[in-house]
Amino acid sequence: MRWAAFAILASVCVNAATAQDTVIVTSARVPSLIGDEPIRIEAVPSEEIEENLTVQPGNISTLLNELPSARIQAAAPGLGGVGLQLRGMPTRHTLVLTDGLPLLGGEPDDFGLLQTPPLDLQRIELIKGAASALYGGSALGGVLNIVSKSPQAESAVLANATSRGGRDLEAFLTDDSMKNLTGTLTAGVHDQSREDVNHDGWADIPGFRRYSVRPRLWWNSGKDQSLFVTGGITDERREGGTMLGAGLPATGVPFPEILRTRRFDGGAVGYRKLNDAVAFNSRFSVTSANLDRTFGLQRIPSTQATIFSEQSLTGDTGEHQWALGLAFQHDALRVEGVPGVGYTYNVPGLFAQDEFSPATWVKLAAAARIDSNNRYGTYLSPRLSALFRQPGSPWSLRASAGSGFAAPTPFVDEVEATGLGVLRPLQGLHAERAVTESLDAKWAQGEWDVNVSVFNSEVHHPIEARPVPGNQLELANDTQSRKAPGSEVLIHYVVGPLQMIGSWSYINATQNADLIPHHSAELGGILEDESLGRIGLEANYIGVQRLEDDPYRTFSRPYITVNALAEIRFSRFSIFINAVNLTGTRQTRYDPLLRPTPGWGGDPITDVWAPLDGRTFNIGIRTGVQDRPKIESEDVK
């Protein structure tokens, strides 16, 4: 084979430094080149998504886990749920958008990211830190915006199977034959068998079967107006808990965990240019999710609904790029059989943003938003950012500070693990407030691209779960603030077909800060030939994490995982094979997962701080492979 050869400690990473294309991001409200944004936005382009989709075709968790200070944290571990933790902030404070719309809901459950396959994704945009000034109370910890492929992309089909009983079949179909109306359709079936890896009678890998379909339509009338419409249906049944014929150590009684999810969503994004300087933008979406959760002897159905609407004006006036808009969001939770846990929030908002360049070497951005929650009052969320960059210099510096709020909800980690049935009525709570600051430096020259960041997050009156008699939990605001100062480094090196990456992050979180590694790092690279394929290897390090209510230890053990990937291309299709966690790292090699007696809320297992599935291989085939342009390093990550 004419492979570009072999790389030691390689990984999936972005394309490099001296290419032509640029990335225009929309997460900062005013569309602009990512390198010109005062707010630091990390954009993962389609090239890296394409490389990761062969490793985990069913969801985007592996891709997100590679970003510094961004971590996929296990939540609802009995069912395999996860959330996205940004710079030590709680996972519930990360707002997830799909094409700029909250299609997973105002506060996504722990399975939304697992139900998002990467085959139809063009780009992922990420803002770390309080973004309430841009997107309201749901974005207290940051924003993840998932951007879909356009109808001009090539249709693709992917089939995959894993050594742990996983199977994926996903199709992405496009049609741009009509002049003004184009569309795409994504549909998939994903299946996973229940697996008891360490033979203790508990399903370390929950089983599931999921069906999903999502059509998208684009209508364009020249460059002056456009309309994007999408809808989606997801139907999934997950099953964990004890295996057939097994029971818990303390009682010998079987303990089932089952979740049935039915989610329906629809949304639209409209654009109309009013004149040469001003444009009108409109966004609207509706999401309804029906969840039926079984936790042991409890079966609790619930319904979450989100209605979102926003109208804004954006303009480019001289040296100012600005946005001004109105928003409204309705979030409701209905829980049958558990009084005092549901809520209905109606939140109108007014926001404004201005970006201004007083000199060629500096660009300033100021944003503010006022939101009025019908139960918890009115809040002002400001954010200030600055970009310092001399034209022609390899150096750039960004500084940003912002604050925000989040209305109380029951979706803290301990409740997500056990279900809403163990929760006492919500009483005496008030909104969480947060302040975040960051300083980001970048140096890019030749084959090198280096990013260094220092940051701090502080949440005032954080909501925490506390055990109460009767194996129940109650929520309360802590009197002490939760702080998470830290730093991160990201280094790219690209020469010819070889791309290498190194990253390191440090977070010193305090106060209810379990399951946050003090240190984490990645080192790796990939060798790629556009016509023949790729081969790569990566090593990941996760440091010590503090554990709460764990009967076996107070701090986790550090661990290393090693992954390898290979893909061979044959004209319009390719065959791939990957090895995940070659070191065979498993939490159950160190401690049992099952508790000797139930924990908080009757939880039969400990928190998950390391992989449970061990060494896994997958093999598959995909069509729609095509040559791709390179992306300039200034415009990614």
C-alpha positions in Angstrom: 0.0 0.0 0.0 1.1 3.6 -0.7 0.4 4.6 2.9 2.0 7.8 4.1 3.6 5.5 6.8 3.2 5.2 10.5 3.1 7.7 13.4 3.9 7.1 17.1 1.6 8.8 19.6 -0.7 10.1 16.9 -4.3 11.3 17.1 -7.2 12.8 15.3 -6.5 16.5 14.9 -7.3 19.5 12.7 -5.8 20.4 9.4 -3.0 22.7 9.4 -1.5 25.9 9.0 -1.1 27.3 5.6 -4.3 26.6 3.8 -6.8 28.9 2.0 -10.2 28.3 3.4 -11.8 30.1 6.4 -14.5 29.4 8.9 -17.3 31.8 9.6 -18.9 31.2 13.0 -22.3 32.3 14.1 -22.2 31.5 17.9 -21.1 35.0 18.7 -24.3 36.5 17.3 -22.5 38.6 14.6 -21.2 36.2 11.9 -17.5 36.7 11.3 -14.2 34.9 10.8 -13.3 33.0 13.9 -9.8 34.6 13.9 -11.4 38.1 14.1 -13.7 37.3 17.0 -12.9 38.9 20.4 -14.7 36.0 22.1 -12.7 32.9 21.8 -14.6 30.3 19.9 -13.2 26.8 19.3 -14.5 25.4 16.0 -14.1 21.8 15.2 -14.3 21.5 11.3 -15.8 18.7 9.2 -12.3 17.1 8.7 -12.0 16.3 12.3 -15.6 15.2 12.6 -15.0 12.9 9.6 -12.1 11.3 11.3 -13.9 10.8 14.6 -17.2 9.5 13.2 -15.4 6.2 12.3 -14.4 5.7 16.0 -17.9 6.3 17.4 -20.4 6.6 14.6 -23.5 6.7 16.9 -22.7 9.9 18.8 -20.3 12.9 19.3 -19.1 12.2 22.8 -15.6 11.0 21.6 -15.1 14.1 19.5 -16.1 16.5 22.3 -13.8 14.7 24.8 -10.7 15.7 22.8 -11.1 19.5 23.4 -9.0 20.9 26.3 -11.0 21.6 29.5 -14.1 20.1 27.9 -15.0 16.7 29.3 -17.7 14.2 28.7 -18.7 13.4 32.3 -20.7 10.3 33.2 -24.2 11.0 34.5 -27.0 8.6 35.1 -24.2 5.9 34.9 -26.6 3.0 35.3 -28.0 3.9 31.9 -24.7 5.2 30.3 -25.8 8.9 30.3 -23.3 11.7 29.9 -23.1 15.5 30.0 -20.6 18.1 28.6 -18.6 19.8 31.4 -16.7 23.0 30.4 -13.9 24.2 32.5 -15.2 22.6 35.7 -18.7 24.1 35.4 -21.7 21.7 36.1 -22.8 19.8 32.9 -26.4 21.2 33.3 -25.1 24.7 32.6 -23.9 23.9 29.0 -26.4 25.0 26.4 -26.5 22.7 23.4 -27.8 24.2 20.1 -28.4 22.5 16.8 -28.1 24.9 13.9 -28.6 27.7 16.4 -31.7 26.2 17.9 -32.3 24.4 21.3 -33.7 21.3 19.6 -32.6 19.1 22.6 -34.5 21.4 25.0 -33.6 24.3 27.2 -31.7 21.9 29.5 -30.9 18.7 27.6 -31.1 15.4 29.5 -28.1 13.2 29.8 -28.8 11.3 26.6 -29.2 14.1 24.0 -25.5 14.1 23.0 -25.5 10.3 22.8 -28.4 10.6 20.4 -26.6 12.9 18.0 -24.6 11.1 15.3 -21.8 12.9 13.6 -22.4 11.8 10.0 -24.4 14.9 9.0 -22.3 17.4 10.9 -20.3 20.2 9.2 -18.8 21.9 12.2 -19.0 22.2 16.0 -18.6 25.6 17.7 -17.8 25.9 21.4 -17.8 28.9 23.7 -16.4 28.2 27.2 -17.5 30.4 30.1 -20.7 32.3 31.0 -22.5 33.1 27.8 -25.8 34.3 29.3 -25.2 37.7 27.7 -25.6 35.9 24.3 -28.1 33.1 25.0 -29.8 33.6 28.4 -29.8 31.5 31.6 -29.3 28.1 29.9 -25.7 29.1 28.9 -24.2 29.8 32.3 -21.3 27.4 31.7 -20.9 27.8 27.9 -22.4 27.1 24.5 -22.1 24.1 22.1 -23.5 24.8 18.6 -23.7 21.8 16.3 -23.8 22.9 12.6 -25.2 20.5 10.0 -24.0 19.9 6.5 -25.5 21.7 3.6 -27.3 20.0 0.7 -24.2 20.7 -1.4 -22.4 18.0 0.6 -22.2 14.4 -0.7 -24.7 11.8 0.4 -23.2 9.1 2.7 -24.1 5.8 4.3 -22.2 4.3 7.2 -22.4 0.8 8.8 -20.4 -0.2 11.9 -20.1 -3.0 14.4 -18.1 -3.2 17.7 -16.6 -6.1 19.7 -18.8 -5.1 22.6 -22.1 -5.7 20.8 -22.7 -2.3 19.2 -24.2 -1.8 15.8 -24.8 1.4 13.8 -26.5 2.1 10.4 -26.7 5.7 9.4 -27.6 7.4 6.2 -27.2 11.1 5.1 -29.0 11.9 1.8 -28.9 15.3 0.0 -30.8 16.9 -2.9 -29.8 20.3 -4.4 -31.4 19.7 -7.8 -33.9 22.5 -7.5 -32.8 26.1 -7.9 -34.1 27.7 -4.7 -35.2 24.7 -2.6 -32.7 22.1 -1.3 -32.7 19.6 1.4 -31.1 16.8 3.4 -32.4 13.7 5.2 -30.6 11.9 8.0 -31.9 8.6 9.4 -30.3 5.9 11.5 -30.7 2.8 13.6 -28.4 2.2 16.5 -28.3 -0.9 18.7 -26.2 -2.0 21.7 -26.3 -5.2 23.6 -26.2 -5.2 27.4 -22.7 -6.3 28.5 -21.5 -7.4 31.9 -17.8 -6.9 31.3 -16.5 -7.9 34.8 -19.1 -10.6 35.4 -20.6 -9.2 38.6 -24.2 -9.4 37.5 -24.5 -5.7 36.6 -24.7 -4.3 33.1 -21.5 -2.2 32.7 -22.6 -1.4 29.2 -26.4 -0.6 29.1 -28.2 -1.9 26.1 -30.3 0.3 23.8 -32.0 0.5 20.5 -32.6 3.9 18.9 -34.4 5.1 15.7 -34.0 8.6 14.5 -34.9 10.7 11.5 -34.2 14.4 10.7 -35.2 16.2 7.4 -33.8 19.7 6.7 -34.9 22.2 4.0 -33.2 25.3 2.8 -35.0 28.0 0.8 -32.9 30.7 -0.7 -33.9 33.7 -2.8 -30.6 35.2 -3.9 -28.4 36.6 -1.2 -31.1 38.8 0.4 -33.3 36.3 2.1 -33.3 32.6 3.2 -35.3 30.2 5.3 -34.1 27.0 7.0 -36.6 24.5 8.4 -35.8 21.3 10.3 -37.6 18.6 12.3 -36.6 15.5 14.1 -37.9 12.3 15.8 -35.9 10.2 18.2 -37.2 6.9 19.8 -34.9 5.1 22.1 -35.2 2.4 24.8 -32.3 1.9 27.2 -31.9 -0.9 29.7 -29.2 -1.3 32.4 -29.3 -2.6 35.9 -28.8 -6.2 37.0 -28.5 -8.9 34.4 -31.0 -11.7 34.0 -31.0 -13.9 37.1 -28.7 -11.6 39.1 -29.5 -9.3 42.1 -27.9 -6.6 44.3 -25.2 -7.7 46.8 -27.2 -6.4 49.8 -30.6 -7.9 49.0 -30.2 -10.4 46.2 -33.1 -8.7 44.5 -33.0 -7.7 40.8 -32.6 -4.0 40.2 -33.8 -2.9 36.7 -32.9 0.5 35.1 -34.9 1.3 32.0 -35.5 4.6 30.1 -37.8 5.0 27.1 -37.3 8.4 25.3 -39.5 9.9 22.6 -38.4 13.3 21.4 -40.1 15.4 18.8 -38.7 18.8 17.6 -39.1 21.3 14.9 -37.5 24.7 14.2 -36.9 27.4 11.6 -34.2 30.1 11.0 -35.0 33.0 8.8 -32.9 35.8 7.3 -33.8 38.9 5.3 -31.5 41.7 4.3 -33.3 45.0 4.8 -30.6 47.2 3.2 -26.9 47.2 2.6 -26.1 47.6 6.3 -29.0 45.9 8.2 -30.5 42.4 8.3 -33.4 40.9 10.1 -33.0 37.4 11.7 -35.6 35.1 13.2 -35.4 31.8 15.0 -38.1 29.6 16.4 -38.2 26.0 17.7 -40.5 23.6 19.7 -39.2 20.5 21.5 -41.2 17.9 23.4 -39.5 15.0 25.1 -41.4 12.1 26.8 -39.3 10.1 29.2 -40.4 7.0 31.1 -37.8 6.0 33.7 -37.6 2.9 35.8 -35.2 2.9 38.8 -35.5 -0.3 40.8 -39.2 -0.5 41.9 -39.9 3.1 40.9 -41.4 4.0 37.5 -41.6 7.8 36.9 -42.9 9.2 33.6 -42.1 12.8 32.8 -42.4 15.3 30.0 -40.1 18.2 29.1 -41.2 20.9 26.7 -39.3 24.0 25.3 -40.7 26.7 23.1 -38.1 29.2 21.8 -38.5 32.4 19.8 -36.1 35.1 18.9 -36.1 38.1 16.5 -33.0 40.3 16.0 -31.5 43.0 13.8 -27.8 42.8 12.9 -25.8 45.5 11.2 -22.4 46.6 10.0 -22.1 50.4 10.4 -18.7 51.8 9.8 -16.4 50.3 12.4 -19.2 48.7 14.4 -20.8 45.3 14.0 -23.9 45.1 16.2 -26.9 43.0 17.1 -30.1 43.9 18.9 -32.9 41.5 19.6 -35.9 40.2 21.6 -36.2 36.6 22.8 -38.7 34.4 24.6 -38.3 30.9 26.0 -40.8 28.6 27.7 -39.5 25.6 29.6 -41.8 23.2 31.4 -41.3 19.9 33.3 -44.2 17.7 34.2 -43.6 14.7 36.5 -46.4 12.4 37.2 -46.5 11.0 40.8 -43.7 13.3 42.2 -45.3 16.5 43.6 -43.4 19.7 43.8 -40.7 18.8 41.3 -42.1 20.1 38.0 -41.9 23.7 36.9 -43.0 26.2 34.3 -40.6 29.0 33.3 -41.6 31.8 30.9 -38.6 34.1 30.2 -38.7 37.1 27.9 -35.4 38.7 27.2 -33.8 41.7 25.5 -30.2 41.5 24.3 -27.6 43.8 22.6 -24.1 43.3 21.3 -21.5 45.6 19.7 -18.1 44.9 18.2 -15.9 47.9 17.6 -12.3 48.3 16.3 -10.9 51.6 17.5 -7.5 50.7 16.0 -6.1 48.1 13.6 -4.5 46.1 16.5 -7.5 45.9 18.8 -11.2 44.8 18.6 -13.6 45.2 21.5 -16.9 43.5 22.1 -19.6 44.3 24.6 -22.8 42.3 25.1 -25.6 42.5 27.7 -28.9 40.8 28.2 -31.9 41.3 30.5 -34.0 38.2 31.2 -37.2 38.2 33.4 -38.0 34.8 34.8 -41.7 34.5 35.9 -40.7 32.8 39.2 -37.2 34.0 40.1 -37.1 37.6 38.9 -35.1 39.8 36.5 -31.4 39.4 35.8 -28.8 41.4 33.9 -26.0 39.4 32.2 -23.1 41.4 30.8 -20.0 40.2 28.9 -16.9 42.2 27.8 -14.2 40.8 25.4 -11.1 42.2 23.6 -8.9 40.9 20.9 -5.3 42.3 20.5 -3.6 41.4 17.3 -1.1 43.4 15.2 -1.6 42.7 11.5 1.1 40.4 10.2 2.1 39.3 13.7 2.0 35.6 14.7 0.7 36.6 18.2 -2.9 37.4 19.3 -4.3 37.9 22.8 -8.0 37.6 23.9 -9.4 38.7 27.2 -13.0 38.0 28.3 -15.2 38.3 31.4 -18.9 37.7 31.8 -21.6 36.9 34.3 -24.9 35.1 34.1 -27.7 33.3 35.9 -29.5 29.9 35.9 -32.9 29.2 37.3 -33.2 26.1 39.6 -34.0 22.8 38.0 -33.9 19.3 39.5 -31.3 18.0 37.0 -28.2 17.9 39.3 -25.9 14.9 38.9 -27.1 12.9 41.9 -30.8 13.2 40.7 -29.8 12.3 37.2 -28.2 9.1 38.5 -31.3 8.0 40.5 -34.2 9.6 38.7 -36.8 12.2 39.8 -38.7 9.7 42.0 -36.2 10.1 44.9 -36.5 13.9 45.0 -38.4 15.9 47.6 -40.4 19.0 46.5 -38.3 22.0 45.4 -38.6 24.6 48.1 -36.7 27.7 49.1 -34.4 27.7 46.1 -33.0 30.8 44.2 -31.1 31.2 41.0 -27.5 30.4 40.7 -25.2 33.3 39.6 -21.8 32.9 38.0 -18.8 35.0 36.9 -16.1 33.7 34.5 -12.9 35.3 33.3 -10.4 34.1 30.7 -7.1 35.2 29.1 -6.1 33.4 25.9 -2.8 33.8 24.0 -2.1 32.3 20.5 1.1 32.0 18.5 0.9 30.6 15.0 3.9 30.4 12.6 5.0 27.9 10.0 4.1 24.4 11.1 3.3 25.4 14.7 0.1 26.6 16.3 0.1 27.2 20.1 -2.8 28.3 22.3 -2.4 29.0 26.1 -5.3 30.0 28.3 -5.8 30.8 32.0 -9.4 31.0 33.3 -11.5 31.1 36.4 -15.2 30.3 37.1 -17.1 31.1 40.3 -20.7 30.0 40.9 -22.5 31.8 43.7 -25.1 29.9 45.7 -24.7 26.6 43.7 -27.5 24.1 43.9 -26.5 20.8 45.5 -28.2 17.6 46.4 -28.3 16.4 50.1 -29.4 13.0 51.4 -32.5 12.9 53.7 -34.2 10.0 55.5 -36.1 7.5 53.5 -33.5 7.2 50.7 -34.5 10.6 49.3 -32.7 13.7 48.1 -33.4 17.4 48.6 -31.9 20.3 46.8 -30.6 23.4 48.5 -28.4 26.4 47.6 -24.9 26.1 49.1 -23.7 29.1 51.1 -20.2 28.7 49.8 -19.3 29.5 46.2 -18.0 26.9 43.8 -14.7 28.0 42.2 -12.8 26.5 39.3 -9.6 28.3 38.4 -7.4 26.6 35.8 -5.3 26.7 32.6 -4.9 24.9 29.4 -2.4 24.4 26.5 -3.1 23.3 23.0 -0.3 22.7 20.5 -0.6 21.7 16.8 2.3 20.7 14.6 1.8 19.9 10.9 4.3 18.9 8.3 3.4 17.2 5.0 1.0 14.4 5.7 1.8 14.3 9.4 -0.4 16.2 11.9 0.4 16.1 15.6 -1.4 17.5 18.6 -0.6 17.9 22.3 -2.9 19.3 25.0 -3.0 19.7 28.7 -5.5 21.2 31.1 -5.5 21.9 34.8 -8.6 22.7 36.9 -8.5 23.2 40.7 -12.2 23.1 41.4 -13.5 23.5 45.0 -16.9 23.0 46.7 -19.0 20.1 45.3 -16.3 19.5 42.7 -16.2 15.7 42.4 -15.4 14.0 39.1 -13.3 16.9 37.9 -9.7 15.8 37.0 -7.0 18.1 38.3 -4.9 17.3 35.3 -5.7 15.8 31.9 -3.6 15.6 28.7 -3.5 14.2 25.2 -0.6 13.4 22.9 -0.9 12.0 19.4 -1.0 12.5 15.6 -2.2 11.1 12.3 -0.7 10.4 8.9 -3.1 10.9 6.1 -3.2 10.6 2.3 -6.3 12.1 0.7 -6.8 9.3 -1.8 -5.6 6.3 0.2 -6.6 6.8 3.9 -5.2 7.5 7.3 -3.5 5.8 10.3 -3.2 7.3 13.7 -2.6 6.7 17.4 -3.4 8.7 20.5 -2.7 8.6 24.2 -4.9 10.2 26.8 -4.2 10.9 30.5 -6.9 11.5 33.2 -5.6 12.6 36.6 -6.9 12.3 40.1 -10.6 13.1 40.6 -12.3 13.8 44.0 -15.1 11.3 44.7 -18.1 11.9 47.0 -20.1 9.1 48.7 -17.8 6.4 47.3 -17.4 3.5 49.8 -14.1 2.4 48.3 -12.0 5.5 48.0 -12.0 9.3 48.3 -9.9 10.1 45.3 -9.8 8.2 42.0 -6.7 6.7 40.5 -5.1 8.4 37.5 -5.2 6.4 34.3 -4.0 6.3 30.6 -5.9 5.1 27.6 -4.4 4.5 24.1 -6.5 4.5 20.9 -5.6 3.6 17.3 -7.4 4.2 14.1 -6.9 3.1 10.5 -9.0 3.8 7.3 -8.4 2.6 3.7 -10.2 4.5 0.9 -11.4 2.9 -2.4 -12.7 5.6 -4.7 -16.2 6.4 -3.3 -16.1 4.3 -0.2 -13.8 3.3 2.6 -13.2 0.6 5.2 -12.2 1.5 8.7 -11.0 -0.4 11.8 -10.3 1.1 15.2 -9.0 0.0 18.6 -10.3 2.0 21.6 -8.6 1.8 25.0 -5.8 -0.6 24.0 -4.5 -0.4 27.6 -7.7 -2.2 28.8 -8.3 0.4 31.5 -11.4 -0.3 33.5 -12.7 1.1 36.8 -13.7 -2.3 37.9 -10.1 -3.5 37.8 -9.5 -1.3 40.9 -12.9 -1.3 42.7 -16.3 -2.9 42.4 -18.9 -0.8 40.7 -21.7 -2.2 42.9 -21.9 -0.8 46.4 -22.2 -3.1 49.4 -25.2 -1.1 50.5 -27.2 1.6 48.5 -25.9 5.1 48.4 -27.7 8.5 48.1 -31.2 8.1 46.9 -30.8 4.3 46.9 -28.2 4.4 44.1 -26.8 0.8 43.9 -23.5 1.8 42.1 -20.7 4.2 42.6 -19.9 7.2 40.4 -18.1 6.3 37.2 -14.7 7.9 37.1 -13.0 5.6 34.5 -14.1 3.5 31.5 -16.3 0.5 32.2 -16.1 -1.2 28.8 -12.4 -1.8 28.6 -10.7 -2.7 25.3 -13.0 -2.3 22.3 -12.6 -2.8 18.6 -14.9 -1.6 15.8 -15.0 -2.1 12.1 -17.2 -0.6 9.4 -17.7 0.8 5.9 -18.9 4.1 4.7 -19.7 5.6 1.3 -19.6 9.2 0.2 -15.8 9.6 0.8 -14.4 12.6 -1.2 -11.3 14.8 -1.3 -11.5 17.8 1.0 -9.9 21.2 1.1 -7.6 22.1 3.9 -8.6 24.4 6.7 -6.4 27.2 8.0 -5.2 26.8 11.6 -6.2 30.3 12.5 -9.8 29.3 11.8 -10.1 26.2 13.8 -9.9 25.4 17.5 
